[in-house]
Amino acid sequence: MPPFAVEVHPLAADEAEAAERWYRERNETAAARFRRELDRACKG
């Protein structure tokens, strides 16, 4: 399957960053996993 472009609404990007910070305050591993899955989902 060929890659495709994903456009992220600025408010969604802000929310994802806030969620990552929330995870990081509680657990560094969880934050890294959250970011990895978010990146994977956006790459398609």
C-alpha positions, 0 to 999 in steps of 0.5 A: 500500500503506498504511503499517503499524506495525513493532515493534522488539524492544529488543535488535534496536534496540540491535544496530542502534545498535551496527552504525551506530556500527561503520559510523560508526567506519569510514566516515561515508557507510556509516553514513548509508546503513545508517541510511537503509536501516534506516529505509526497511525499517521504514517498509515 
